[in-house]
Amino acid sequence: MDTRLIMQIEQVLDRLHTPISLLDADGNSLIPNDDIRFTLPHLSQPGIPTFQDGRLYQVCTSAPDWVMMTTVNERDDARDAFLLCDAMISAIIAASEAGNDLSNAYQRILQNDLSLAELDAMVDEHHIPASNPRCVLLMHMVQVQQRNAYEILDEILPRTSADVLVAMDKHTAAFIKDASGIEDADELRQFACAVQETLLGEIALPLTIGIGEIARNVSELHASYRQARRSIEIGRAFTPERTIHVYRNMMLERFLSDLSPEIADHYHALLFNRSTARLFSEEMLYTIEMFFKKDLNLSDTARQLYIHRNTLVYRLDKVQRQVGLDLRKFEDAVTFKMLLEMRKCGNNKSKGKKAR
């Protein structure tokens, strides 16, 4: 059941003077959302009201599985309210179906499932902006409970009239965001952070977001989608502690992920092998990674690790003596970093068609 559709209908019913409830075909109350079940009379065709036991019932014209009910006696004003409510429900359903058609169109565009002629026809049919700058943010949720990612995000995601949310599968939705006025990827990252915080605050569900490049026209949207999906795949292998992955900022990881596992293992083993196993203990690797995070700054790293600066220097000297790399020098630090990251290439199993 479309939760958003029910919410829209509930807003309509709340504005009516006559109290009207919406039931399913078994008599279960949908609006209000109470755990109540009514015994339905034999109902005739949609649009024809039926009076029984002080209640008036009528099957919705556009939704034969839904029944309107009011507890007032059989009066003309109740029948008029049914007519009005039925017409408004039909309009909401029609608008929803049109929205679903648009969502399906965007889904095919993102999946690059159209020829150029079909793309032009779909853009014209659905009045899709052809040249507006847009960016795809792919949103993945492992925990969706009884709903899907689209339904959950549809309720909390802030958007403008130019933004579109597209359901991709149960756990994934693509958010096509209008990029007019957006200057850099950091703005998109900040937006993604705000979405994560809202989701955690309201329903306590984690969310992983991949951000593709900005597409300058509709024909480039599938590339932005592919990049957003690829950034999540690569991020899981190289930076699993992060939940926002920006394709533009992952050049090193993208390069390494293109290496075959055999080549990556070969070069990784040049530095990390039996003879260096004792040197590169968990403590030593943690020290080095913190040194890199602090931009090779000895004092900041020592403070972060709660060790004396001389202790840090001793550890780095030890690495230099045994493997010949002085991590205080930029070139040696880059070499070490790349060889270290190559251990993760084997974890990146998605070696299909890659975004470039």
C-alpha positions in Angstrom: 0.0 0.0 0.0 1.3 3.4 -0.9 1.7 5.2 2.4 2.1 8.6 0.8 -1.2 8.1 -1.1 -3.1 7.3 2.1 -1.6 10.3 3.8 -2.8 12.6 0.9 -6.3 11.1 1.1 -6.3 11.5 4.9 -5.5 15.2 4.5 -8.6 15.5 2.2 -10.9 13.7 4.6 -9.7 15.9 7.5 -11.0 19.0 5.7 -14.5 17.7 5.2 -17.4 18.7 7.5 -18.9 15.2 7.3 -16.6 12.6 9.1 -15.7 10.0 6.6 -13.6 6.9 7.2 -11.8 4.8 4.6 -11.9 1.0 4.9 -10.3 -1.8 2.9 -12.4 -4.5 1.2 -12.3 -6.6 4.5 -13.6 -3.7 6.6 -10.3 -2.8 8.2 -9.9 0.9 9.0 -7.3 2.6 6.9 -8.2 6.2 7.8 -8.1 6.7 10.7 -5.3 4.2 11.1 -7.0 2.3 13.9 -7.0 -1.4 14.7 -10.7 -1.7 14.0 -12.6 -3.9 11.7 -16.2 -3.2 10.5 -18.6 -5.7 9.2 -19.5 -4.5 5.7 -22.9 -4.9 4.1 -23.4 -6.2 0.7 -22.1 -3.4 -1.5 -23.3 -2.7 -5.0 -21.2 -1.2 -7.8 -18.7 1.6 -7.1 -20.3 5.1 -6.7 -23.6 3.8 -5.3 -24.1 4.4 -1.6 -25.5 1.7 0.7 -27.2 2.4 4.0 -27.2 0.0 6.9 -27.4 0.1 10.7 -26.9 3.9 10.9 -23.9 4.0 8.6 -23.5 4.9 4.9 -21.1 2.9 2.8 -19.8 3.4 -0.8 -17.1 1.7 -2.9 -14.6 4.2 -4.3 -15.0 4.6 -8.1 -11.2 4.6 -8.8 -10.3 2.1 -6.1 -12.7 -0.8 -5.8 -10.8 -2.3 -2.9 -11.6 0.9 -0.8 -14.8 1.7 0.9 -15.9 5.1 2.3 -18.0 5.0 5.5 -19.7 7.7 7.6 -21.6 7.1 10.8 -24.3 9.8 10.2 -27.8 8.8 9.1 -28.9 8.6 5.5 -29.0 12.2 4.5 -28.4 14.1 1.3 -25.5 16.0 2.7 -23.7 12.7 3.5 -24.3 11.5 0.0 -22.9 14.8 -1.3 -19.9 14.4 0.9 -19.4 10.9 -0.6 -19.6 12.3 -4.1 -17.0 15.0 -3.3 -14.7 12.6 -1.5 -14.9 10.0 -4.3 -14.0 12.6 -6.9 -11.1 13.9 -4.9 -9.8 10.4 -4.2 -10.0 9.7 -8.0 -8.0 12.8 -8.7 -5.3 11.9 -6.1 -5.0 8.4 -7.6 -4.8 9.7 -11.1 -2.0 12.1 -10.1 -0.2 9.3 -8.3 -0.3 7.1 -11.4 1.1 9.9 -13.5 3.8 10.3 -10.9 4.5 6.6 -11.1 4.8 6.8 -14.9 7.3 9.6 -14.4 9.3 7.7 -11.9 9.4 4.7 -14.2 10.7 7.0 -17.0 13.5 8.3 -14.8 14.3 4.8 -13.7 14.9 3.7 -17.3 16.9 6.9 -18.0 19.2 6.1 -15.0 19.6 2.5 -16.1 20.5 3.7 -19.7 17.7 1.4 -21.0 16.7 3.7 -23.9 17.9 4.4 -27.4 18.5 8.1 -28.3 15.1 8.2 -30.1 13.3 6.6 -27.1 15.0 9.0 -24.7 13.9 12.0 -26.8 10.4 10.7 -26.9 10.2 10.1 -23.2 11.6 13.5 -22.4 8.9 15.0 -24.6 6.1 12.9 -23.2 6.8 13.5 -19.6 8.1 17.1 -20.0 11.4 16.2 -18.4 13.9 19.1 -18.5 16.5 18.3 -21.1 19.4 20.6 -20.1 19.1 21.4 -16.4 22.2 20.5 -14.4 21.3 17.6 -12.0 23.2 15.2 -9.8 22.3 11.7 -8.7 22.6 10.8 -5.0 22.1 7.1 -4.6 20.7 6.3 -1.2 21.0 2.8 0.2 19.3 1.5 3.3 20.0 -2.0 4.7 17.3 -1.8 7.3 13.9 -0.9 5.8 11.6 -2.9 8.1 8.3 -3.5 6.5 8.6 -0.7 3.9 11.1 0.1 1.2 13.7 2.8 0.9 11.7 4.9 -1.4 8.7 5.1 1.0 10.8 6.0 4.0 12.8 8.6 2.1 9.8 10.0 0.4 8.4 11.1 3.8 11.5 12.9 5.1 13.6 14.0 2.1 13.6 17.8 1.6 13.3 18.7 -2.1 12.4 21.4 -4.6 9.9 21.1 -7.5 12.9 20.3 -9.7 14.1 17.3 -7.6 12.9 13.8 -8.2 13.1 10.6 -6.0 13.2 7.4 -8.0 12.7 3.9 -6.5 15.4 1.5 -7.8 14.8 -1.6 -5.5 13.6 -2.4 -2.0 16.8 -1.0 -0.4 17.8 1.7 -2.8 16.4 5.0 -4.2 18.0 7.5 -6.5 17.6 11.2 -5.7 18.0 13.3 -8.8 18.8 16.7 -7.3 18.7 20.0 -9.1 22.3 21.3 -9.2 21.5 24.8 -10.3 23.6 27.1 -8.1 25.6 24.3 -6.6 29.3 25.2 -6.8 31.1 22.1 -5.6 30.8 18.6 -4.3 31.1 19.8 -0.7 27.6 21.4 -0.9 26.2 18.0 -2.0 28.1 16.3 0.8 26.6 18.7 3.4 23.1 18.0 2.0 23.8 14.3 2.3 24.9 14.7 5.9 21.7 16.6 6.7 19.6 13.8 5.2 21.4 11.2 7.3 20.9 13.2 10.4 17.2 13.7 9.8 16.7 10.0 9.1 18.6 9.0 12.2 16.8 11.5 14.3 13.3 10.6 13.1 13.3 6.8 12.6 16.8 5.8 13.8 17.8 4.1 10.5 21.3 4.3 9.0 21.8 5.5 5.4 24.6 5.1 2.9 24.9 7.7 0.1 26.9 7.8 -3.1 27.2 11.0 -5.0 27.9 11.1 -8.7 29.2 14.0 -10.9 26.8 16.7 -12.0 25.1 15.9 -15.3 24.7 18.8 -17.6 21.8 17.3 -19.6 19.3 14.4 -19.3 21.5 12.1 -21.5 24.3 12.3 -18.8 22.0 11.3 -15.9 22.8 7.6 -16.3 26.5 8.4 -16.0 25.9 10.3 -12.7 23.8 7.4 -11.4 26.5 4.8 -12.4 29.2 7.0 -10.6 27.1 7.2 -7.5 26.6 3.5 -7.4 30.3 2.9 -8.1 31.3 5.2 -5.3 29.3 3.1 -2.8 30.9 -0.1 -4.1 34.4 1.3 -3.9 33.7 3.0 -0.6 32.7 -0.3 1.0 36.0 -1.8 0.1 38.4 1.1 0.9 36.6 3.3 3.5 33.9 1.1 5.1 33.8 3.4 8.1 32.3 6.2 6.0 28.7 6.4 4.9 28.9 9.2 2.3 31.0 8.5 -0.7 31.7 11.3 -3.3 32.8 9.9 -6.7 34.9 13.0 -7.5 36.9 12.7 -4.3 37.8 9.0 -4.8 40.4 9.2 -7.6 43.0 7.0 -5.8 40.4 4.4 -4.7 39.0 4.3 -8.3 42.5 3.8 -9.7 43.3 1.0 -7.3 39.9 -0.7 -7.8 40.8 -1.0 -11.5 43.8 -3.1 -10.7 43.4 -6.8 -10.9 43.6 -8.7 -7.6 46.8 -10.4 -8.9 48.6 -7.2 -9.6 47.4 -5.6 -6.3 48.6 -8.7 -4.3 51.9 -8.7 -6.0 52.8 -5.0 -5.2 51.2 -5.2 -1.7 53.5 -8.2 -0.9 56.6 -6.2 -1.9 56.2 -4.2 1.3 53.9 -6.4 3.5 55.3 -9.9 3.8 56.7 -12.4 6.4 59.9 -10.4 6.9 57.9 -7.2 7.8 55.1 -8.8 9.7 56.5 -8.0 13.1 57.3 -4.4 12.1 53.8 -3.7 10.8 51.8 -4.7 13.9 48.3 -3.3 14.4 49.8 -0.6 16.7 52.4 0.5 14.0 49.8 0.5 11.2 47.4 2.6 13.4 50.2 5.0 14.1 51.1 5.4 10.4 47.4 5.9 9.4 47.0 8.5 12.0 50.2 10.2 10.8 48.7 10.3 7.3 45.4 11.7 8.6 47.2 14.5 10.4 49.0 15.4 7.1 52.4 14.1 8.2 52.4 16.5 11.2 54.5 15.0 14.0 53.1 17.1 16.8 49.4 16.7 15.9 49.8 13.0 15.5 51.6 12.5 18.8 48.9 14.5 20.6 46.1 12.4 18.9 47.9 9.2 19.9 48.7 10.4 23.4 52.4 9.5 23.0 55.5 11.5 23.2 56.8 13.1 20.0 60.1 11.2 20.3 58.1 7.9 20.5 56.5 8.7 17.2 59.9 9.7 15.7 61.3 6.4 16.9 58.5 4.4 15.2 58.9 6.2 11.9 62.7 5.8 12.1 62.2 2.1 12.6 60.1 1.9 9.4 62.8 3.8 7.5 65.6 1.5 8.7 63.8 -1.8 7.8 62.0 -0.9 4.5 63.8 2.2 3.3 60.7 4.5 3.3 60.9 7.7 5.2 57.2 8.5 5.8 58.0 12.1 6.7 58.7 12.6 3.0 55.7 13.1 0.8 56.9 10.7 -2.0 57.7 7.9 0.4 54.4 8.5 2.2 52.5 8.2 -1.1 54.3 5.0 -2.0 53.5 3.5 1.4 49.9 4.6 1.2 49.3 3.1 -2.2 50.9 -0.2 -1.3 48.9 -0.4 1.9 45.6 0.3 0.1 46.3 -2.4 -2.4 45.4 -5.0 0.3 41.7 -3.8 -0.2 41.6 -4.4 -3.9 40.7 -8.0 -3.4 37.7 -7.0 -1.3 36.3 -5.0 -4.2 34.4 -7.8 -6.0 32.4 -5.5 -8.3 34.5 -5.8 -11.4 31.8 -5.3 -13.9 31.3 -2.2 -16.0 33.1 0.6 -14.2 32.3 4.3 -14.2 35.1 6.4 -15.5 
